[in-house]
Amino acid sequence: MDYAAIGLKAGLEIHQQLNTTEKLFCHSPTVVRDSAEHNGEISRYLRIATSEMGDVDRAAKEELMNQRLFTYYTYDSTGLVEIDEEPPAPLNPDALDVVLTIAKMFDMTPLPEIHTMRKMIVDGSATSGFQRTALVALNGSIEHSCRVETIAVEEEACQRIEDTIFSVDRLGIPLIEITTSPCMKTPDEVHDVAQYIGMTLRSTGRVKRGIGTIRQDVNVSIRDGARVEIKGVQELDLIAEVVRREVQRQLSLLAIKDELVARNAIVNGEVYDVTAVFSQTQSQVLKKARVILGTVLHGFNGLVGLEIQPDRRLGSEMSDYAKKCGVGGLFHTDELPAYGVTEAEVHVLKETLGAGPNDAVIIVAATEQKCRCAMQMIIRRAKMAFEGVPEETRKMLEGGSTAYMRPLPGAARMYPETDILPVPVTKEYWESIAMPELLSVKAERFVSEYGLDAGMARQMAFSEKLPLFERAVAEGVRPVFAARTILASLKELSRAGISSETLSDDAIIAVMKTVEAGNAAKEAVLDILTACAKGMSVSDAVSRVAPAFSREELQDLVHDIVSDRVDFIRTRGKAALGPVMGLVMKEVRGRIDGKVVSEVLDEELGRII
């Protein structure tokens, strides 16, 4: 696709958890727990507040269309701040230090004072109904001629367990938010910029790693389309596909708009009670409903069921809006008869509502209150179809398609946090911040300085075990051996179903040093680490798995084996080395270095040949 021709513009908002020991506004540890470990529950209704300008945010208002009671799991590692029963502590200085370091890496300008604000969130993900956030720096630059507009530090939200149940263990973990300008013009460019920002973050060595610790929101628009924010893209490899699918969706919606205009389509907004039409229905959903309401979309026939993204239709968009009112979804005549609804029922339905061959009929089934709310949302979305692409916040679905979440929020969701004093950022503080070496630069140094091949150097530089590697090398372990042990042996353990989590860095380095000192063969590293992972000390593991085998003992063994095969060796000459080596290694594997075995065997064969 010619993305320049359609005017694609994309920007990123990267959210990354910081690896501090305490949360942003309290002293709780930044530990994510298993929800089964919770030892308490609280419940909350959330309500909206007006901004300091007296406005109510449209996104927050829509979230409250379906008033819900939220339940929150608490733990012995969480406290009163997380459940909004105690004022917050001052902003965590370690978190601010990390954020300023990253801001400096992007050549940004820090704000002289950091002011904390409240950002209204009433979807249940914060017990207080707001998220604390503070703008830290402005106007930076990154590769690919892209610009970082802002960097903020904010508190992480609760983790959703299911539906209206949340866990507060994650709430308050420091989070950096990096917002770029809409400077990306192709899906692949979005991927590349996100990858570069992620590499920069990891270069600090002070961000959390693993699934869920980093999330990318992608803002996408095309010419004649609208800005759409897609939230929560966790996998870097999916970013480009998400952008491609959003472009496809916006182009499809623009085509539907043109077709509706060409057909003189109309949405008159009239709602009818059609419960009686389905009094004898075999549809399990409609059977259970107290009320079934319907509306006619004149001129929409064939367009409601039109696919606009893989597995997503205009009808899916209307259904997303309807679900805000608590209904499970909707039926439309582009997909009926189906789901237990017969052709005869569809015929009666259209006849009852006076729907013509170019019209589509939408029905919803639930309580009357939910149905009437859902119908208003469906009619609202149907009218939006005449405008093309609505501005929205959307969530990513599996595979890269998206679903409607809420309208784009505005400035009215922000209001001052009066419990936290501003934090000054002095010139001396800013200048004292040291910038870490980028991982990409570090990988190149590993090649030139340590002799690692390019692939291994990059793998090691980007590994979570980088600190272990750098410590091992600093303590005298050969870099290539250290990298192989860390990258290959630990992976082998994992493949064998043995967790390396129980292995301390001290133990791993002790094993490497034992081999380096010649007290165990490098072939025995995996077996020694396996024994250590199962609870054995390093010295016991070496004694049990790979007892030392001296050069003198090796010479005696080699002499015996060679003496029994003199005729064979004289017949084969140097070609006998391989078979005889195999016999020796069978006896000493893991107990002495193979290079030493080769040397001794070569000497012994030299006496005979």
N, C-alpha and C positions, 0 to 999 in steps of 0.2 A: 504493500500500500504506500502511496505517496503522502506521507504524513505532513510534509510541508504544504502540499496543495490543500489539505483540509484544515490547516492551521492548528495542529496539535500543540498544546502547551501543557506542561506538567511540572508540578513542584512536589517537594517531599516534606513531611514532618516526621522526624526520627525520634522515637522515645526509647531511651536506654536506661536501665536500672544501674545505679552506681554501687560499687562494692564497698560501702562503708559498714562499720560495725553497728552503728545506731541509726535509727530512722531520722527523718528530716526534722520533725518537730517534737520528738520525745526520745527517751533513752532505751526503748525496746530494741531487741536485736533484729537485724534484717534477715530473718530466717522464715522461709516458706514451709508451712507444716502440712502434714497429711490431715485432711479434714476430719478423719476418724479420730484424731487426737484431741478434738475440741473439748473443752471442759465447761463451757457455758454458752448460753444463747441470749440474745436480746432481740426485741422487735421494734420497728420504727415505721411510722407513716412519714413521708417526706413532703414538704410543702415548698412552694416557690416564694422568693423574695423579690422585691423591686430593686432595680439598680439605683445608684446614687443620682441618676438623672430621672428616676421615677418610671422607667420603662420595665416591662416584663419580657424576658427573652422568649422568642417564639418557639424555640426548640424545647425549652423547659416546660412551656405551657402545654405543648402537645404530649409530652411524657406523662402529664398528670391527667390526661383524658380518661385513663383507666386507673383510678386510685387503688394502690396496692399496699398491702402490709408486708414489709420486708423483714426477713429473719437473718441475723448475723451470728456466725460462730465465733466464739472467743477462745483464747488459749492461755496457758500459764506463761507464755512468752509475750502476751500483749497486755496493754494496760488501759487506763481510763481515757487517755487522749484519743486512742483509736475509736472508742465508742462515744466520743464527744461529751464526756462527763467531767473533763478537766481541761483547763486552758492549755494551749500548746507551749512547749519550751522554745527558747530562741532557735533560730535557724542553725542547723548542724554545720559548723565551720569546715569539717572535712569534706562534706558534700559541696560546699561553695568553692573550696579549693580545687576539687576535681573539675567543676564546671568552668572555673576561670582558666584552668590549664587548657581545657579543650577550646575555649574561646580564643586563647592566645595562639593555639595551633592553627586556627582559621583566620588569624590576623584581624581579630575583631576589636571593637572599642568597648571597654567595660563601662557600665553606668557608675557614676560616682557614689550612688547610694542604692542599695537593693531594697525595694519595697515589696512586701508580700501582699498579694490580693486573694480574694475568694472568687472562684469560678463556679457558678451554679451547676450542679449535676444532680438531677432528681430521678435518675434511672435506677437507683438502688446501689450504685457502686461506691457510694461514700455515706457513712452513717450520719454525717452532719448535713448532707444535701449540698455540699460544696467541696471543691478541691483547692488546696492552697498552692499558689504558683507565684513565682517572682521572676521578672525580666532581669537578665544579668548583663547581656552584651548585645551590640548591634553591628551590622555591616561588615561581614567577613567575606572571604573568597575561598574557593576550593578549585580543584582541577576541573577540566572541561569547561572553563570560562563560566562557571556558575557562581552564584552569590548566596552566602548564608545571610538571611535577613535578621534573624533573632536567635538568641539562645536563652532559655529559661530553665530554672530549676523548680521542680514541683514534686508533690507527693504522689506516689503510686496509688491506684484505686484498689478497692476490694476485689477479690477473686470470686467470680460467680461459680457456685457449686451446681445449682440447677434452678431454673425459673426465678423465684423471688428469694432464694437462699444464697447468701454470700458469706465469705470467710474474711475476717479482718486481719489475718496474719500478714498479707501483702500490703495492706493499706498503710501508707506513710513511708515506704521504702523510697529513698531519694531517686529522682528520675530527672534526666536531662532531656529537654525538648529542643531539637534543632530544626529550624524552619528555613527552607531555601526559598529563593524567588522562583517564579514559574519559568525556569530557564532551560528546561529539558524539552526537546522537540521530537524525540522518537522513544518508543518503549525500551529499546536497548540502552539508550542514554540514561533513562531513569534507573535501570539496573546498575549501570556503571557508577553513577553518582552515589547511589545508596551503598554500593560495595565500598567505595572510597571512604565515605563517612564512617561506615562500620569499622574499616581498618584503622582509621584515625582514632576512633574511640577505644579500640582494643590496644592500641599502641601505648595508652596511658598505663595499662596494667591495673586500672582501678575501676573497671566496670564488670558487672556480673556477666557470666557466660551461661549458655544453655537456652533451650526452647522457652519462650515466654519472657525472657529478660530484655529483648529488643523487639520493638514493633514499628512498622513503617506505615504512616498514613500517606496516601497518594492523592494529590489534587490534579484533576484532569479536566480539560475542556477542549472543544474544537470550535472552529468558526461557525457561528449561528447556533452553537450548542450552549452549554452553561457549565459553570464550575461545579464539579461534583467531588466531594471528599470521600475517599474510600478508606475506611478505618481498619486497623488491625492486621496488616499483611505481615505475617511472622516469618515467612520463608522468602529469602532473597531471590531464589530461583523463580518464584512465582510473580515477581513484581512486573516484569515485562508483559507477561500474559494478562495480568490484571488490567494493565493500560490498554493492551490490544482489545480486550473484551469490552472495556468501557467505550472505546472509540466505536466499536461495532454497535453497541447499545445506542449511543447518541446518534449515529448515522441512521439507524433503524427508526428511532423516534422521530427524527426529522422527516424521514420518508413517510411515516404514518401521518404526520401533520399535513404534509402536502396532499396525501390521498384523502384525508378527511375534508380538507378544503375543497378538493375537486368534487367530492360527493355531496357537498352542502350538508355535511353531517351536523347533527344537533344533539345537545344534552339538555333536556328540559328540566331535569331534576325531580320528576314526579316519581313517588314511591308507592307501590301497591302491596296489599296483603294478599299473598297467593297461597296461603296455607291450605286452603280447600282443594287446590289443584293437586296436591300431593297427599290427600287424605288416605289413599290406598297404596301409597308408594312402597316399594321394596328397598329403597335406599336406606341404609342403616343410619346415615347422618341425618337425613331429612325426617326419618321416623321419630327420632328422639327430640326434635326441635319443638319448642313451644310455639314459635312463630316463624314463618318464612316470608320474607319481603322480597320484592323484585322491582327492577327499574329497566326501562328501555333506553338503549343508546342508539339513536337513529343514525344509520349510515356506518355503523361500526362492524357490520358482519364480516367475518374473516380477519379483522384486524386485532381483535382482542386475543385471538389464539395465535397470532403471528409471533414466531420466535425472534427475539431481539438480542439474545445472548444464548449460548449453549444451555439448554434446559430452562430458559427463562422467556416469558412472554409478556405482552402488555397486560394480560390478565394477572400475571404474577405480580406486576407492579401494583395493580389495583388491590390485589389480595394483601400485599404488605401494608397498605394504608388501612384496610379494613381490620387487620389484626390488632391495630392500636386500640381498638374498642373491645378486645377480648374475644372476638370470634375466631374460629379455627381457620377460616378462609372463605372462599366463595365458589359458586358454580357459574359458568357462562355457556351460552348456547353454541359457541364455537367448539366446545369440547363435549357437548351432550348430543346424543344419549351416551351415558357412561356412569360409572359409580352407582349402579343400581337404578338410575333414572331411565325410564323407557322412552322410545321415540314418540309413543302416544302421549306421554306426559309433556314432552317438549312441545308437541303440536298444540295441545290444550293451553299450555303456558303462553305460547306466542299469540294464540287466538284470543285468550283472555285479556292480554295486555295490548292487543292491536298491533303487534310487531310485524313489519313487512319483511320481505326477503333480504333487504339490505341492512336490516337492523340486528343488533345483538341484545340479548336479555341477560341481566345479571341477577342472581338470587343469593341471599344469605340466610342462614338458619341458626337461630339461637333464642335467647330471651328477647322480648320486644325491645327492651332498652338497648341491648347490645346491637340488635339488628338495625335499629334506627340510627344509632351512632355510626355503625359500619357503612350503612348506605350513604350517609353524608360524606364519609371519607372516600368512598368509591366514586361518587358523583364529582367530588372535588378533583380526584386524580384524573377522571375521564375528561373534565374540562381542561386540565393542564395539557392534555394530549394535543390541543389546538395550538399550544404555545411551543411545542417541541420538547425541549429538555428542561425539566425543573431543576433548580438549584437544590441539592440534597446532601445529607450525610448518609453514606451507605456502608454496609458491612460486607466483608468478603466471605464468599461461600467456598466450599471445597472445589478446587479446580480453577478458581479465578473469576467466576461470575460474582455478581453482587446483589444485595437486596436492600430495600429502603429501610433506614433507621429512623430519621427525623429530619426536619428542615435544617439548613445550615444555621448554626448559632450566630448571634451578633454580639455587639459590644455590651448589650444590656445584661449579659450573664456575669459580668465582672463587677465586683464592688470591693471596697477596701477591707483588709483584715486588720482590725484594731487591736488585736491581742499581741502582735509581734512588732517590735521596734525595727526601724530601718537599720541596715548593716552598711557601714561605709566601706568603699573600696579605694584605698589611698594609692597614690602614685608609687609609693615605696613597696606596697604589697604587690601591686601589679607587676612591677619590675623584678620582684624577688621570685616570681613563679618561673620555674625551669621547665622547658619543653622537652618531652621524651623523644627518643629516636623512633621514627616511623617504622612499622613492622616491615614495610617494603624495603626500606634502607637497611634494616637489620639483616634481612635475608641476603641481600647483596654482600654485606660484610661477612656473613657466615661462610660464603663461598670464598671470598678473597683471603680472609683471615684464618679460617678454620679448615679450609679444604673440603667442605661439604659440597656435594653436587647440588646443582640449582634446585632440583625438585625437593631433595631432602631439606635444604636450607629454608625454602619457603614453607614447607610443611612444619618444620620446627619453629620457625619464627611466628607462625600463626596458631601454633598449638597452645592449648590451655596449660601445657606442661613447660612452657618456655621458662618460667622462673626456675624450675627444677634443673633444666638444661644449663642455664647460665650459672647456677650455683655449682653444679657438678664440674663444669669446665673451670670455674674459679678455684675449685679445690683440687685441681690437678688431673681430672679424668680426661682422657683424650676425646676431643670433640666428636669425631666420627663414631667412636665406640659409644659415647654418651647418647648421641642422637639415635643410633640404631637401637640401643637398649630401651630408650624412652618411647620411641615411635613404634618399633616392631614388637618388642617383648611384651609391653603392656597391652598392645592390641591382641596379641596371641592369647594372653590371659583372659581377656574379655571374650574372645571367640570360644574359649574353652569353658565359658560360663563361670569364671572365677572373677569376683569383683576385685579390682585393684584399689578400691576406695580404702581398704583396710591397710594398704601399704603406705607407710609414712615416707616423706621425702628422705628422711635420715636413713631409713632402711634401704631404699633404692640406691642411694649414693654409697652406702656401706658395701652393698653387693658389688657395685662397679669398682670400688677401690680394692676389694678382695681379689677380683680378677686382674686388675691392673698390677697388683703386687705379686701375681703369679701363684696365689694360693688357691685358685680355682680356675677352671678353663672357661673361656667365654661361651663354649657350647653348653655349659651347665647353667647359664644365667636364668633361662626360663624356668628350669626345675627349681632353682634356689628361690626365685621370686614366688613361684607357686607355693612352696613350703612356707615362706614368710607370710604370704597372703592368708594361709590357713592357720596362722598364729604362732609359728615357730620363730625363734630369734635368728638373726643372720648367721651367727657362729654355729648354732645347732643345725641350721639348714645346710650349711656348707659341709659340716661333719657327716650329716646323715645322707645328703643327696650326692655330694661330690667330694668325698674325702681326698685329701691331697695325695698326689702321686709324684714322687720325686723323680729327677732325671736319672738317678742311679737305678731306681726300681724299673724305670722305663727301659733303660739299656739292657737290664737282665731279661726283661720280658721279650724285647725285640730279638735278643740273641737266641733265646729258646725257640721262638717262632721261626726265625730264619734258618737255624740249624736243622729243624725238621723238614725244611723244604729246599735244601741245597741244590738237588738235581733240577727241580722246577725252575729255580732262579738262574742257574747256569744256562738252562735251555732258553728261557725267555729274555734274559739280559735285563736291560733297563725297564722293559715292558712288565717285569714282575713287580715293579714298585706299587702299582695300583692295587692288584689283588692282595699283596701282603699288607699294604697299608690298611686295607679294609679289615683284615684279621686283627691287626693291632688295635685299631680304633674300637672294634667291638669290645675289647677288654678295658679300654681306658677312656671311652667317650665321656666328656664332661668332667674328667678329673685332671686332665693336663691339656695344654693348648695343642691343637692339631699341627701348628707350625713346628713345635718342638718335636712332635712325633715324626714328622717328615724329615727333620734334620737328623735325628738319631737313626732312623731307618736307612736314610741315604748313606750314612757313615757305615752302617753294618753291611749293606749290600756292596759297598765299595770294596770290602775285604774279600768278597767272593767273586765278583764279576771281573 
